Amino acid sequence: MAGCGGSSRSVSAPEAKWPVPPSPGAQSSAQADSGSSEDEAASEARSTTSDCPSLLSTAAEDSLGERGDAVDEQSQQEDLEEKLKEYVDCLTDKSAKTRQGALENLRLALASRLLPDFLLERSLTLADALEKCLKKGKAEEQALAAALLGLLCVQLGPGPKSEELFHGLQPLLVSVLTDAAASPSARLHCASALGLGCYVAAADVQDLLSCLTCLEGVFSWSCDAGGSTAPASLHGLFRATLQAWALLLTICPSSHISHILDRQLPRLLQLLSSDTVNLRIAAGETIALLFELARDLEEDLTYGDMDALCGALRTLATDSNKYRAKADRRRQRATFRAVLHFIEGGECEEETIRFGLEVLYVDSWARRRVYAAFKDVLGSGMHHHLQNNELLRDVFGLGPVLVLDAAALKACKVSRFEKHLYNAAACKARTKARSRVRDKRADVL
């Protein structure tokens, strides 16, 4: 077994690309606008893998190509687990760079593959290692440890082991999240891990309410400080905290929803004036979610200042200020058109997600928030987990895992030529439809 800090490699197979979900550094840069200081801090985590063995190339090849030989597949699984054992050992290395590389490689593996049995055998070892990383590590290490904790909860699913893991590390997550002196990147990922871990592993309502209160306190501070006057470096933190809070609202007892709506809606309206487009969008989506949950309890729900709310949403849905980036304006208008349509008419736009031979319909703001939370942590491995992870299939009501043999999969696979014909027909129909619209515009002019 190769040493954790050595530069030699024990892998003889050539390197192959692993399906890479966004790293914690990439997530934080997506959650804050460009220029945020936590983007630079978190991006360093991606360059720390040089002192730790890279992901096993044969395992990556298995994820890219289908293999019919069962013996070969079993051998690859064993090789992968051997490599993962090295990463687990590297979590206690004296070198911070090596620990960060091990955390990153474990994160990539857990996002792309389903390994609950391997993790169950080492849950205590992993819990101890993550505790030390969160306690003594610097910003990059804390961010990676928090991201890995969220993935561990997703892999283990609800049950005694994940509950024990989450309860053991919850105080540390709260400590880093509420520490104003801590790195915004580390705080951001602790907020996401706190929300996802509580969603998956917390069985007690009091744990849920305490996490809600903690998250609420962080983003409420941004409202009290003024959404547009808070430091830009904290906007990513506020957005991640707000989204984690919204995720927990989807499982919050109904008796608390009305009180939360009355208390938090005025604060969320303040965030609509934030200088950061991602924070404005998160606030708008959370407003829609709150109304959806409240209307489930009271169908004829009325808000006192509905005209002001709709006016603010309509302004953002039609925003054409040139000083905003074109892509930001497009995203903002699309989101707030959907939010305004729901607030006024009560209908949520349906989104269709296809994976393998199955289809997932996201037809509510609650399902949108849950899907986005899992997508953020799983990245490109989301479809694999939707197909094979019992937790996700239970959350989205997909039923038991489908078991299909190679012949059935091959029969259902669409050939490249058939895809080409379909795309060509769709392009032709789209061109004709647009031509008719252009002709009508010409007649009007």
C-alpha positions as CSV (number, residue, x, y, z in Angstrom):
1,M,0.0,0.0,0.0
2,A,1.4,3.4,-1.0
3,G,2.2,5.9,1.7
4,C,-0.1,8.9,2.1
5,G,2.5,11.5,1.7
6,G,4.8,9.7,-0.9
7,S,5.0,10.8,-4.5
8,S,5.2,7.3,-5.9
9,R,2.1,5.6,-7.3
10,S,1.2,1.9,-6.8
11,V,-1.4,2.0,-9.6
12,S,-0.1,0.5,-12.9
13,A,-3.2,1.2,-15.0
14,P,-3.3,4.5,-17.0
15,E,-5.2,7.5,-15.5
16,A,-8.8,7.9,-16.7
17,K,-11.2,10.7,-16.0
18,W,-13.7,10.3,-13.1
19,P,-17.1,11.9,-13.4
20,V,-16.4,15.0,-11.4
21,P,-19.2,16.8,-9.5
22,P,-18.5,20.3,-8.4
23,S,-16.0,20.5,-5.6
24,P,-16.7,22.5,-2.4
25,G,-14.7,25.3,-3.9
26,A,-16.7,25.2,-7.1
27,Q,-20.0,25.1,-5.2
28,S,-19.0,28.2,-3.1
29,S,-18.2,30.1,-6.3
30,A,-21.6,29.2,-7.7
31,Q,-23.3,30.2,-4.5
32,A,-21.6,33.6,-4.4
33,D,-21.1,36.1,-7.3
34,S,-17.7,36.5,-8.8
35,G,-15.4,38.6,-6.6
36,S,-16.4,36.9,-3.3
37,S,-13.4,36.1,-1.2
38,E,-14.6,32.7,-0.2
39,D,-14.4,31.6,-3.9
40,E,-10.6,32.1,-3.8
41,A,-10.3,30.4,-0.4
42,A,-12.3,27.3,-1.4
43,S,-10.7,27.0,-4.8
44,E,-7.4,26.1,-3.2
45,A,-8.9,22.9,-2.0
46,R,-9.0,21.6,-5.6
47,S,-5.2,21.9,-5.8
48,T,-4.4,19.8,-2.7
49,T,-4.6,16.3,-4.2
50,S,-1.0,16.0,-5.4
51,D,0.3,14.4,-2.2
52,C,-2.5,11.8,-2.0
53,P,-3.0,8.9,-4.4
54,S,-5.4,9.7,-7.3
55,L,-8.7,8.0,-7.8
56,L,-8.3,4.5,-9.2
57,S,-8.3,4.6,-12.9
58,T,-9.9,1.2,-13.4
59,A,-12.9,2.2,-11.3
60,A,-13.3,5.3,-13.5
61,E,-13.2,3.2,-16.6
62,D,-15.9,1.0,-15.2
63,S,-18.1,4.1,-14.7
64,L,-17.5,5.1,-18.4
65,G,-17.9,1.8,-20.1
66,E,-20.2,-1.2,-19.5
67,R,-18.4,-4.5,-18.7
68,G,-20.0,-7.8,-19.1
69,D,-17.4,-9.9,-17.2
70,A,-18.6,-10.3,-13.6
71,V,-15.2,-11.4,-12.4
72,D,-13.5,-8.3,-13.9
73,E,-16.2,-6.0,-12.3
74,Q,-15.7,-7.6,-8.9
75,S,-11.9,-7.1,-9.2
76,Q,-12.4,-3.5,-10.0
77,Q,-14.7,-3.0,-7.0
78,E,-12.0,-4.6,-4.8
79,D,-9.3,-2.3,-6.2
80,L,-11.5,0.7,-5.6
81,E,-12.1,-0.2,-2.0
82,E,-8.4,-0.7,-1.5
83,K,-7.7,2.7,-2.8
84,L,-10.5,4.2,-0.6
85,K,-8.9,2.6,2.4
86,E,-5.8,4.5,1.6
87,Y,-7.8,7.7,1.5
88,V,-9.3,7.0,4.9
89,D,-5.8,6.4,6.3
90,C,-4.7,9.6,4.8
91,L,-7.3,11.6,6.8
92,T,-5.1,11.3,9.9
93,D,-1.8,12.3,8.1
94,K,0.3,15.0,9.6
95,S,0.3,17.0,6.4
96,A,-2.7,19.3,5.9
97,K,-2.2,19.0,2.1
98,T,-2.4,15.2,2.2
99,R,-5.5,15.3,4.4
100,Q,-7.2,17.8,2.0
101,G,-6.3,15.5,-0.9
102,A,-7.8,12.5,0.8
103,L,-11.0,14.5,1.7
104,E,-11.4,15.6,-1.9
105,N,-10.8,12.1,-3.4
106,L,-13.3,10.6,-1.0
107,R,-15.8,13.2,-1.9
108,L,-15.4,12.5,-5.6
109,A,-15.8,8.7,-5.0
110,L,-18.8,9.0,-2.8
111,A,-20.6,11.4,-5.2
112,S,-20.1,9.1,-8.1
113,R,-20.5,5.6,-6.6
114,L,-22.8,4.0,-4.0
115,L,-20.7,2.5,-1.2
116,P,-22.8,2.1,2.0
117,D,-21.3,-1.2,3.1
118,F,-17.8,0.1,2.9
119,L,-18.7,3.2,4.9
120,L,-20.7,1.4,7.5
121,E,-17.6,-0.6,8.5
122,R,-15.6,2.6,8.9
123,S,-18.2,5.0,10.2
124,L,-16.5,5.5,13.6
125,T,-13.1,6.0,11.9
126,L,-14.6,8.6,9.5
127,A,-16.4,10.4,12.3
128,D,-13.2,10.8,14.3
129,A,-11.3,12.0,11.3
130,L,-13.9,14.5,10.3
131,E,-14.2,15.8,13.9
132,K,-10.4,16.5,13.9
133,C,-10.6,18.2,10.5
134,L,-13.5,20.5,11.6
135,K,-11.8,21.2,15.0
136,K,-8.2,21.8,13.9
137,G,-8.3,22.2,10.2
138,K,-8.0,25.5,8.3
139,A,-10.6,26.9,5.9
140,E,-10.1,24.5,3.0
141,E,-10.0,21.5,5.2
142,Q,-13.1,22.5,7.1
143,A,-15.0,23.1,3.9
144,L,-14.0,19.7,2.5
145,A,-14.8,17.9,5.7
146,A,-18.3,19.5,5.8
147,A,-19.0,18.5,2.2
148,L,-17.9,14.9,2.9
149,L,-20.1,14.8,5.9
150,G,-23.2,15.6,3.8
151,L,-22.2,12.9,1.3
152,L,-21.8,10.3,4.2
153,C,-25.4,11.1,5.3
154,V,-26.6,10.6,1.8
155,Q,-24.8,7.3,1.4
156,L,-25.8,5.8,4.8
157,G,-29.4,7.1,4.6
158,P,-31.7,7.4,7.6
159,G,-30.9,5.1,10.5
160,P,-28.9,4.7,13.7
161,K,-25.5,5.0,12.1
162,S,-26.2,8.2,10.2
163,E,-28.1,9.7,13.2
164,E,-25.1,8.9,15.4
165,L,-22.7,10.5,12.9
166,F,-24.8,13.6,12.5
167,H,-25.4,14.1,16.3
168,G,-21.7,13.7,17.0
169,L,-20.6,16.4,14.5
170,Q,-23.6,18.7,14.7
171,P,-22.1,20.9,17.5
172,L,-19.0,21.4,15.4
173,L,-21.0,22.4,12.3
174,V,-22.9,24.9,14.4
175,S,-19.7,26.2,16.0
176,V,-18.0,26.9,12.7
177,L,-21.2,28.3,11.1
178,T,-21.8,30.8,13.8
179,D,-18.2,31.8,14.2
180,A,-17.8,35.3,12.6
181,A,-14.1,34.9,12.5
182,A,-14.2,31.6,10.5
183,S,-13.7,31.5,6.8
184,P,-16.9,32.3,4.8
185,S,-16.2,29.2,2.6
186,A,-16.0,26.9,5.7
187,R,-19.1,28.5,7.2
188,L,-21.0,28.1,3.8
189,H,-20.3,24.4,3.6
190,C,-21.1,23.8,7.3
191,A,-24.5,25.4,6.6
192,S,-25.2,23.1,3.7
193,A,-24.0,20.0,5.7
194,L,-26.1,21.0,8.7
195,G,-29.2,21.3,6.5
196,L,-28.7,18.1,4.5
197,G,-27.5,16.1,7.5
198,C,-30.6,17.1,9.5
199,Y,-32.9,16.4,6.6
200,V,-31.5,12.9,6.2
201,A,-30.5,11.8,9.7
202,A,-32.3,13.8,12.4
203,A,-35.2,11.8,13.8
204,D,-36.2,14.1,16.6
205,V,-38.3,17.2,16.0
206,Q,-36.3,19.2,18.5
207,D,-33.1,18.6,16.5
208,L,-34.9,19.9,13.4
209,L,-36.2,23.0,15.2
210,S,-32.7,23.7,16.7
211,C,-31.1,23.5,13.2
212,L,-33.8,25.8,11.8
213,T,-33.2,28.3,14.5
214,C,-29.4,28.2,14.0
215,L,-29.7,28.7,10.2
216,E,-32.4,31.4,10.6
217,G,-30.1,33.4,12.9
218,V,-27.4,33.6,10.2
219,F,-29.4,34.7,7.2
220,S,-31.6,36.9,9.4
221,W,-28.5,38.8,10.4
222,S,-28.0,39.7,6.7
223,C,-31.6,41.1,6.7
224,D,-31.0,43.1,9.8
225,A,-27.8,44.4,8.4
226,G,-29.5,45.2,5.1
227,G,-29.3,42.8,2.2
228,S,-27.4,45.3,0.0
229,T,-25.1,46.6,2.7
230,A,-23.8,43.3,4.0
231,P,-20.2,42.4,2.9
232,A,-20.1,40.9,-0.6
233,S,-17.9,38.1,0.8
234,L,-20.8,36.9,2.9
235,H,-23.5,36.8,0.2
236,G,-22.6,33.2,-0.6
237,L,-22.9,32.2,3.0
238,F,-26.3,33.9,3.3
239,R,-27.5,32.1,0.2
240,A,-26.3,28.7,1.4
241,T,-27.8,29.2,4.8
242,L,-31.1,30.3,3.4
243,Q,-31.3,27.3,1.1
244,A,-30.4,24.9,3.9
245,W,-33.2,26.5,6.0
246,A,-35.7,26.2,3.1
247,L,-34.7,22.5,2.8
248,L,-35.6,21.9,6.4
249,L,-38.9,23.8,6.0
250,T,-40.1,21.0,3.6
251,I,-40.1,18.6,6.6
252,C,-41.1,21.1,9.3
253,P,-44.2,20.3,11.3
254,S,-47.2,22.1,9.9
255,S,-48.0,23.8,13.2
256,H,-44.9,26.0,12.8
257,I,-45.3,27.1,9.2
258,S,-47.8,30.0,9.7
259,H,-45.7,31.5,12.4
260,I,-42.5,31.2,10.3
261,L,-44.3,32.8,7.3
262,D,-45.4,35.8,9.4
263,R,-42.0,36.3,11.0
264,Q,-39.7,35.7,8.0
265,L,-41.5,37.0,5.0
266,P,-40.7,40.7,5.7
267,R,-37.0,39.7,6.0
268,L,-37.1,37.7,2.8
269,L,-38.5,40.8,1.0
270,Q,-35.5,42.7,2.1
271,L,-33.2,40.2,0.5
272,L,-34.9,40.8,-2.9
273,S,-33.0,44.1,-3.0
274,S,-29.6,42.3,-2.6
275,D,-26.8,43.2,-5.0
276,T,-26.1,39.5,-5.6
277,V,-28.4,37.8,-8.2
278,N,-28.0,34.4,-6.5
279,L,-29.2,35.7,-3.2
280,R,-32.1,37.4,-4.8
281,I,-33.1,34.2,-6.6
282,A,-32.8,32.1,-3.4
283,A,-35.0,34.6,-1.6
284,G,-37.6,34.5,-4.3
285,E,-37.7,30.7,-4.4
286,T,-38.0,30.6,-0.6
287,I,-40.9,33.0,-0.7
288,A,-42.7,30.7,-3.2
289,L,-41.9,27.7,-1.0
290,L,-43.3,29.4,2.1
291,F,-46.5,30.2,0.3
292,E,-46.8,26.7,-1.0
293,L,-46.5,25.2,2.5
294,A,-48.9,27.7,4.0
295,R,-51.5,27.1,1.3
296,D,-51.3,23.4,1.9
297,L,-52.7,24.3,5.4
298,E,-55.0,27.1,4.4
299,E,-56.1,27.1,0.7
300,D,-57.4,30.6,0.7
301,L,-54.3,32.1,2.4
302,T,-54.1,35.9,2.1
303,Y,-51.0,38.0,2.9
304,G,-51.6,41.5,4.3
305,D,-49.5,43.4,1.8
306,M,-49.9,41.2,-1.3
307,D,-49.8,44.1,-3.7
308,A,-46.4,45.2,-2.5
309,L,-45.1,41.6,-2.7
310,C,-46.3,41.1,-6.2
311,G,-45.0,44.5,-7.2
312,A,-41.5,43.6,-6.0
313,L,-41.6,40.2,-7.8
314,R,-42.9,41.8,-11.0
315,T,-40.1,44.3,-11.0
316,L,-37.5,41.5,-10.8
317,A,-39.4,39.5,-13.4
318,T,-39.1,42.3,-15.9
319,D,-35.7,43.7,-14.8
320,S,-33.7,45.0,-17.8
321,N,-31.0,47.0,-16.1
322,K,-28.0,47.0,-18.4
323,Y,-25.5,47.1,-15.5
324,R,-26.4,43.5,-14.7
325,A,-24.8,40.7,-16.7
326,K,-27.0,39.4,-19.5
327,A,-26.9,35.8,-18.1
328,D,-27.9,37.1,-14.6
329,R,-30.8,39.0,-16.0
330,R,-32.0,36.0,-17.9
331,R,-31.9,33.7,-14.9
332,Q,-33.5,36.3,-12.6
333,R,-36.4,37.0,-15.0
334,A,-37.1,33.3,-15.5
335,T,-37.1,32.5,-11.8
336,F,-39.2,35.5,-10.8
337,R,-41.7,34.9,-13.6
338,A,-42.3,31.4,-12.2
339,V,-42.5,32.7,-8.6
340,L,-44.9,35.5,-9.5
341,H,-47.1,33.1,-11.6
342,F,-47.3,30.8,-8.5
343,I,-48.0,33.5,-6.0
344,E,-50.8,34.9,-8.2
345,G,-52.2,31.7,-9.7
346,G,-51.1,28.9,-7.4
347,E,-49.5,26.8,-10.2
348,C,-45.9,25.6,-10.1
349,E,-44.2,25.0,-13.4
350,E,-43.3,21.3,-13.9
351,E,-39.8,20.2,-14.6
352,T,-39.1,16.7,-16.2
353,I,-35.8,15.0,-15.3
354,R,-34.9,11.8,-17.2
355,F,-32.3,9.3,-15.9
356,G,-31.7,5.9,-17.4
357,L,-35.2,4.5,-18.3
358,E,-37.0,6.5,-15.6
359,V,-38.5,10.0,-15.3
360,L,-38.7,12.2,-12.3
361,Y,-41.3,15.0,-12.3
362,V,-40.5,18.1,-10.2
363,D,-43.9,19.7,-9.8
364,S,-43.7,21.7,-6.6
365,W,-41.4,24.2,-4.9
366,A,-40.7,21.7,-2.1
367,R,-39.5,19.1,-4.6
368,R,-37.4,21.7,-6.4
369,R,-35.6,22.6,-3.2
370,V,-35.0,19.0,-2.2
371,Y,-33.8,18.0,-5.7
372,A,-31.4,21.1,-5.8
373,A,-30.0,20.2,-2.4
374,F,-29.1,16.7,-3.4
375,K,-27.8,17.9,-6.8
376,D,-25.5,20.4,-5.2
377,V,-23.7,17.7,-3.1
378,L,-23.8,14.9,-5.7
379,G,-23.1,16.9,-8.9
380,S,-22.8,14.6,-12.0
381,G,-23.4,11.6,-9.8
382,M,-27.0,12.6,-9.2
383,H,-28.5,10.3,-11.9
384,H,-26.5,7.3,-10.6
385,H,-27.9,7.9,-7.1
386,L,-31.4,8.4,-8.4
387,Q,-31.2,5.0,-10.0
388,N,-29.5,3.1,-7.1
389,N,-29.7,5.1,-3.9
390,E,-32.7,3.9,-1.8
391,L,-32.8,7.2,0.1
392,L,-33.3,9.3,-3.0
393,R,-35.8,6.9,-4.5
394,D,-37.8,7.0,-1.3
395,V,-37.6,10.8,-1.1
396,F,-38.9,11.2,-4.6
397,G,-41.3,8.3,-4.6
398,L,-39.5,6.3,-7.3
399,G,-40.1,2.9,-5.8
400,P,-37.6,0.0,-5.5
401,V,-34.4,0.0,-7.5
402,L,-35.0,-1.3,-11.1
403,V,-33.1,-4.4,-11.9
404,L,-32.5,-4.8,-15.6
405,D,-30.2,-7.2,-17.4
406,A,-27.8,-6.2,-20.2
407,A,-30.2,-7.4,-22.9
408,A,-33.1,-5.3,-21.6
409,L,-30.8,-2.2,-21.4
410,K,-29.5,-2.7,-24.9
411,A,-33.1,-3.1,-26.3
412,C,-34.1,0.2,-24.7
413,K,-31.0,2.1,-25.8
414,V,-31.6,4.6,-28.7
415,S,-29.1,4.4,-31.5
416,R,-27.0,7.4,-32.5
417,F,-28.8,7.6,-35.9
418,E,-32.2,7.6,-34.2
419,K,-31.1,10.4,-32.0
420,H,-29.9,12.4,-35.0
421,L,-33.2,11.9,-36.8
422,Y,-35.1,13.0,-33.7
423,N,-33.0,16.1,-33.2
424,A,-33.2,17.1,-36.9
425,A,-37.0,16.8,-36.8
426,A,-37.2,18.8,-33.6
427,C,-34.9,21.5,-35.1
428,K,-37.0,21.7,-38.2
429,A,-40.3,22.1,-36.2
430,R,-38.7,24.7,-34.0
431,T,-37.5,26.7,-37.1
432,K,-40.9,26.6,-38.7
433,A,-42.6,27.8,-35.4
434,R,-40.2,30.7,-35.1
435,S,-40.6,31.7,-38.7
436,R,-44.4,31.9,-38.2
437,V,-43.9,34.2,-35.2
438,R,-41.5,36.4,-37.1
439,D,-44.0,36.7,-40.0
440,K,-46.7,37.9,-37.6
441,R,-44.3,40.4,-36.1
442,A,-43.5,41.7,-39.6
443,D,-47.3,42.1,-40.3
444,V,-47.8,44.1,-37.1
445,L,-44.9,46.4,-37.9
